[in-house]
Amino acid sequence: MKVLIATEKPFAAVAVEGIKKEIEAAGLELALLEKYTEKQQLLEAVADAAALIIRSDKIDNEVFDAAKELKIVVRAGAGYDNVDLDAATAHGVVVMNTPGQNANAVAELVFGLLVFAVRNFYNGKAGTELMGKTLGILAFGNVGRNVARIAKGFGMNVQAYDAYCPAEVIEAAGVHAVANQEELFATSDVVSLHIPATPETKQSINKALVNTLKKGGILVNTARKEVINEPELLELLAERTDLKYVTDIKPDADAEFQQFEGRYFSTPKKMGAQTAEANVNAGIAAAKQIVGFIKEGITKFQVNK
């Protein structure tokens, strides 16, 4: 039974070795497709695969049609909007993610971006400090919890809102739970986004919402670019010269955002999970989940039904 790693953006060599060890110890065969440049290469490689490990690779209906033996796809990471879940379900394929494996890496990046922002992108001019400021965390999953942990070390006041996480759970983590995202923005100096891109959240971070941030407010996005209403955020940044926007997801309108020099920054590519540790953790977790599914039918992290 073949397990295929198909990654346009490869895992680190040490991660591949860890995956191989898990897969072969279970009596399964590992195949590797790295840095492929044409979709046809993926279609050919997946034809006889029973399991597939991916990163940000697009897995759509055409891929499922080509993968006649496929039983499971595991996205090594938290987000899985690159996989067509409806097509997977229609083909009888289980889709999983590996929640939590990249969480600390993303959370640390949040503070790398945040310190960069409050110190005026290291331009030599006096900035501000994070201690005593209020941080609002939108979505209190694995990443949000790690952001809260680090924020406490900076001496920040931490609050959060998550439509799917009970307030008592947030409070139990030593974080103040607010009633809704409108209150979160209106009472925060900084808001860090950790929501997925869903029909409900796409374009939801709009002008009216961000405009309620306190004077000198900062919006940090290490989630998904689709949650930002870019035209409205551009309007707001033009009107409110006190606001800053930092992200590791280059906006579609990046060229337009560049006009706000000193108040906008984007990394060249998405890099929240780009650490050696996260790379290894997510890859090995994916391998273990595949083994657990094939050998014991474990579907704990299934994201489609």
N, C-alpha and C positions, 0 to 999 in steps of 0.2 A: 504494500500500500504506500503510495507516494505522497509526500508532503513537499509542496513547492514554496520556496521563498521567492516572491516576485516583487522586486523593489527597484524602481527607477532611481531612488535615492538610497544607496545601500546601507545596510547595518555596518557597524564597525566589525572588523575581523574577529575580535574577541567575542562579540555578540553572536556571530554566525557559528563560532566554535561551540558556544554554550547551547545554542539551539540544536546543533548537530548531535551533541552529547545526549540531550533529552530525547530527541527523536529516535536515534539509533538504539538507545538503551531500551526503548519500547518495542524494538523489532520492526521499526518503520524505515522507509527509505527517504532520504533527503535530496531534493534537487534545488538548484540555485539559478535564478534568472536575475542578474543585476545590471543596472544601467542600461536597460533596454530603451531603444529609441523609437520603435514602431509598435503600435498596438498588436499588429499581426504576430509579433514575437511572443507576446503574452498569450494570445489566443492559441498558438501552437503549443506553448509550454504547459498550459493548464489543461490540455485535452485529456490527459490520463491521470490528473492529480485528484487525490481524495480529499486533500486538505490544502489550504492556501494561507500563507502568512504575508501580510502586506503592511505598508506604512501609509503614505498618502496617495497610493495608486488608485486610479479610478476603476471600480469594478461594477460594470453595468450589465444590462440584459444580454448584450452581445457576448460578454465574457461567460456569463452563466450558460448561455446556449452552447458555447464551445466546450464547456467543462462537464462532460457527460457523467464523470465519476465523482464530481465534487460533492462533498457532504458538509464541509465547514470552512468558513473564512474567518480568520482572526486578524483584526486590525490592531497592530502593535502600537497602542496609544489610546487616548480617551475618546477623541472625536471619531465619528464614523460616517460623516455625511458624504464621504467619497464612495460609499457603497450603496447601491440601489437595494434598499431593504425589501421593497415590494417584489422586485424581480427575484431576489434570493428566496423569499418565501414561496413564490410561485414555482420555483425550481426545487423546492424541498431542501434548501441549503440553510444551515444554521450560521448566523453571523454573531461574532462576539467582539468585544473590545477588551482592553487590559487596563481598567480604571485604576488610578493611583500610582502606576509605575513611573509616570512622568511628572507627578504632582509637585515634588520638591523642586525639580529643575525649572518648571514654569514659575513657581512662586518666587524663587530666587531671582529670576529674570525680571519679575514685576518690580522688585526693589532695585535692581540694576537700572532699570528705566526711570524709576521714581527718583532715586538719588541724582541721576543725571539731569532730570527735569528741574528739581528744586534748586540745584546748583547752577542753573542757567546754562546747561549743556557744556559746563566747564569752560565758559568764555572768559573767565578771569574776574567777572563782576560778582559782587556780593549776592548770595542767594538766601535761602531760608532753610530751616531745619524741619525734620519730620516729627521730632518729639513734641507731644502735646497736640498735634493735628489729629483730626478725625478722619479715619479711613472707612469708607463704605465698601463692603464686598457684595457684589451682586451675583448670587448663587453660592451656596455653602457646601459644595462637594469636596472632593479630595484636594483640589487645588486651592479652593477658597479657605479650607481649614489650615493649609500650610501657609497661606498668605497671612492669616490671622496670627498664627504662631510667630512668624517672623516680625510682624508689625508690633507685637507686644514687646519684642526685644528692642525696638526703636523707641519705645515709650509712647506709641500712638494710642489714641482712643479708637477702639475697633467696634464697628457695628456691621450687621449683615441683614440681607433679605434674600429669601429663597422661597419661591412659590410652592415648592415641593418638599421643603424641609421644615418640620414643625418648629415653632419659636422656642419651645422648651429644649429642643436638641441644640439649637444655636446657643441659647443661654447656658446650657450645661458645659459648653466648650469655653465658657468665660468671655463670650462675645454678646454684645447687646443686640437683641433682635428688634428690628423696626417693622412696622405694619405693612409697608408696601414699598415699591421701588421709587415712587414719588417722594416719600419721606426720606428714603436713603439718600437720594441726590440732594434734596433741600437742606439736609443737616450734615453734609460731609464736605471736607476740604479736598479729599481725593476719593474718586470712585474707581475701583478695579473690577473689570468685567470678566466673568467666568461662566457665562451662559452659553448653551449650545445654539447652533443655527437651526431653528425650527420655524414652522409657519407662524407661530406666535411671537417669536423673538426677532425675526428678520426685520430690519429697518426700525426696530423699536427704540433704539437709542437715538432720539431725534432732538430737534432744536428746543422744543418746549421743555423736555426733560433735562437736558444738559444745562440749559439756561438757569436752572434753579441751583446749580452748584454755587457754593460760597465764592466771594471775591478771591481771585487768585487760584481758583480751582484747577484740578488736574484730572483728566480722564485717561485711564490706562486700559488698553485693550490687548490682552494676550489670548482672547477667546477666538472669535471668528469675525472676519471683516463684514460678513453679510448682516450682522446685527446692527451695524452703524448706518444711519441714514446720511450718506456722505454729502449730498447737496445741502441738506439742512445744517450739518455740522460746519461746512464751509461758510455758510451764511453767518452762523453764530460766531465763529472765530473772527470774522471780519468786523462784527459788531462789538464783541467783547474782547478787548485787547488784553485782558487780565487772564484769560483761560489758556491752558496748554493741553495738547493731545499727544500722547506717546503710545507707540504700538510696535509689535513685532510682526504685523501683517500689513504689508504695503497696500494702501487703498487703491482702488481703481483710479481714483482722482489724485494720485500721488503728486503729479506735476502741479496741480492747483493748490494742494496743501503746502507745497514748498514755498509759497509766497509768505507763509507765516513763520519766517525764520526766527529762531529763538523761542518759538512756542509750539513747534511741531517736530516730531522725530519718528522715523520708521526705520527698522532694521532692513537690510537688503532683501532678506527672505525670512520666513517664519522660523524662529529658532528657540521657542519655548522649551522644546524637548531635546534640543541639541546639546546634550552633555554625554560624556562617555558612560556615566552611570545609568542615565535614563535609557540610553540606547540598549545597553545590556539587559537591564531590568525588564523592559517592555518585550524584547525579543524572547527571552527565556520564559517569561510569563505566557506569551503566546504559544510557545512550544508545549508547555505544561498543560495548558488548557486544551490543546488539540489531543494530546495523549489521554487526558482525562475524559474527553468526549468520546474518542474512538474506543477506548478500553472499557469505560464505565458508564458512558452516556451522560456525563455531567454537563449541564447546560447553565451553570450558575451565572455566567456573564453574557448570556444570549441577549441581543438587542432587537431581534425581529421575532415575530410570532407566526 
